[in-house]
Amino acid sequence: MIETFFLFAFWVSVAVFLLYFLGIALAPYAPNKIKNEHFECGLPASASTPKKANFGFFIYAIMFIVADMTVLFFALFVYGMDKHSIKIAALFALIMAIAIALATRELDIREKLK
């Protein structure tokens, strides 16, 4: 089972590198003054003091990362197929559920304070 995972990871890596080098080989090379200038996203600032970012976006980003890592590690533990791996997976799932609950609680508290 683990050999299949490593083969899959290897071929995905090979495909990514091939696509990257194919893009380099086929992309037109046409630098000009505008492309070589520094780039900033968005409109120029209209005020001297910038607006504060919404904390909710940060919490959602952290929750996405936690959920993504949870799926990855939970899948790896479940494929272990022995009692010890399943116990570790259950403990990991419990810890992640508590982390997500605390993050959403923090978000709710910050939203109510506004």
One Martini backbone bead per residue (centre of mass of N, CA, C, O) as a GRO file, in nm:
protein
  114
    1MET     BB    1   0.058   0.063  -0.022
    2ILE     BB    2   0.308   0.255   0.010
    3GLU     BB    3   0.413   0.215  -0.278
    4THR     BB    4   0.177   0.354  -0.417
    5PHE     BB    5   0.219   0.630  -0.292
    6PHE     BB    6   0.510   0.678  -0.400
    7LEU     BB    7   0.439   0.650  -0.698
    8PHE     BB    8   0.236   0.878  -0.706
    9ALA     BB    9   0.428   1.102  -0.604
   10PHE     BB   10   0.636   1.073  -0.826
   11TRP     BB   11   0.448   1.123  -1.079
   12VAL     BB   12   0.349   1.399  -0.991
   13SER     BB   13   0.627   1.534  -0.986
   14VAL     BB   14   0.698   1.482  -1.280
   15ALA     BB   15   0.455   1.634  -1.400
   16VAL     BB   16   0.517   1.911  -1.283
   17PHE     BB   17   0.798   1.948  -1.413
   18LEU     BB   18   0.709   1.912  -1.706
   19LEU     BB   19   0.509   2.149  -1.712
   20TYR     BB   20   0.712   2.366  -1.637
   21PHE     BB   21   0.913   2.321  -1.878
   22LEU     BB   22   0.701   2.354  -2.097
   23GLY     BB   23   0.630   2.648  -2.027
   24ILE     BB   24   0.912   2.761  -2.076
   25ALA     BB   25   0.943   2.663  -2.377
   26LEU     BB   26   0.652   2.801  -2.488
   27ALA     BB   27   0.694   3.070  -2.380
   28PRO     BB   28   0.708   3.388  -2.435
   29TYR     BB   29   0.982   3.622  -2.481
   30ALA     BB   30   0.867   3.964  -2.369
   31PRO     BB   31   1.021   4.209  -2.260
   32ASN     BB   32   0.943   4.514  -2.076
   33LYS     BB   33   0.895   4.791  -1.895
   34ILE     BB   34   0.637   4.697  -1.743
   35LYS     BB   35   0.732   4.405  -1.660
   36ASN     BB   36   1.000   4.524  -1.494
   37GLU     BB   37   0.834   4.645  -1.291
   38HIS     BB   38   0.697   4.711  -1.017
   39PHE     BB   39   0.442   4.537  -0.823
   40GLU     BB   40   0.104   4.630  -0.731
   41CYS     BB   41  -0.184   4.578  -0.580
   42GLY     BB   42  -0.411   4.783  -0.667
   43LEU     BB   43  -0.482   5.076  -0.553
   44PRO     BB   44  -0.404   5.358  -0.451
   45ALA     BB   45  -0.378   5.524  -0.178
   46SER     BB   46  -0.623   5.751  -0.025
   47ALA     BB   47  -0.472   5.727   0.250
   48SER     BB   48  -0.245   5.742   0.511
   49THR     BB   49  -0.429   5.528   0.647
   50PRO     BB   50  -0.481   5.215   0.671
   51LYS     BB   51  -0.679   4.959   0.661
   52LYS     BB   52  -0.808   4.717   0.838
   53ALA     BB   53  -0.808   4.394   0.868
   54ASN     BB   54  -0.991   4.117   0.869
   55PHE     BB   55  -0.986   3.860   1.101
   56GLY     BB   56  -1.163   3.643   0.959
   57PHE     BB   57  -0.969   3.566   0.730
   58PHE     BB   58  -0.752   3.443   0.909
   59ILE     BB   59  -0.925   3.222   1.038
   60TYR     BB   60  -1.006   3.081   0.772
   61ALA     BB   61  -0.718   3.010   0.688
   62ILE     BB   62  -0.650   2.837   0.933
   63MET     BB   63  -0.886   2.637   0.899
   64PHE     BB   64  -0.797   2.530   0.626
   65ILE     BB   65  -0.525   2.417   0.714
   66VAL     BB   66  -0.632   2.227   0.930
   67ALA     BB   67  -0.819   2.061   0.743
   68ASP     BB   68  -0.604   1.970   0.545
   69MET     BB   69  -0.420   1.822   0.753
   70THR     BB   70  -0.633   1.633   0.861
   71VAL     BB   71  -0.684   1.470   0.608
   72LEU     BB   72  -0.399   1.372   0.563
   73PHE     BB   73  -0.337   1.235   0.843
   74PHE     BB   74  -0.591   1.064   0.867
   75ALA     BB   75  -0.536   0.893   0.615
   76LEU     BB   76  -0.263   0.777   0.709
   77PHE     BB   77  -0.369   0.638   0.968
   78VAL     BB   78  -0.594   0.457   0.842
   79TYR     BB   79  -0.388   0.294   0.652
   80GLY     BB   80  -0.253   0.122   0.884
   81MET     BB   81  -0.456  -0.110   1.010
   82ASP     BB   82  -0.427  -0.063   1.320
   83LYS     BB   83  -0.496   0.007   1.643
   84HIS     BB   84  -0.290   0.234   1.688
   85SER     BB   85  -0.367   0.410   1.441
   86ILE     BB   86  -0.665   0.453   1.518
   87LYS     BB   87  -0.610   0.594   1.787
   88ILE     BB   88  -0.449   0.829   1.669
   89ALA     BB   89  -0.672   0.928   1.477
   90ALA     BB   90  -0.881   0.990   1.696
   91LEU     BB   91  -0.709   1.194   1.853
   92PHE     BB   92  -0.658   1.385   1.616
   93ALA     BB   93  -0.957   1.447   1.558
   94LEU     BB   94  -1.016   1.568   1.836
   95ILE     BB   95  -0.811   1.798   1.829
   96MET     BB   96  -0.922   1.932   1.567
   97ALA     BB   97  -1.208   1.984   1.671
   98ILE     BB   98  -1.121   2.172   1.898
   99ALA     BB   99  -0.973   2.380   1.721
  100ILE     BB  100  -1.219   2.459   1.548
  101ALA     BB  101  -1.405   2.545   1.780
  102LEU     BB  102  -1.218   2.771   1.889
  103ALA     BB  103  -1.204   2.937   1.626
  104THR     BB  104  -1.510   2.993   1.598
  105ARG     BB  105  -1.540   3.128   1.872
  106GLU     BB  106  -1.345   3.361   1.818
  107LEU     BB  107  -1.500   3.473   1.579
  108ASP     BB  108  -1.767   3.531   1.728
  109ILE     BB  109  -1.651   3.726   1.936
  110ARG     BB  110  -1.538   3.936   1.731
  111GLU     BB  111  -1.813   3.995   1.591
  112LYS     BB  112  -1.960   4.103   1.855
  113LEU     BB  113  -1.754   4.349   1.909
  114LYS     BB  114  -1.836   4.530   1.648
   0.00000   0.00000   0.00000
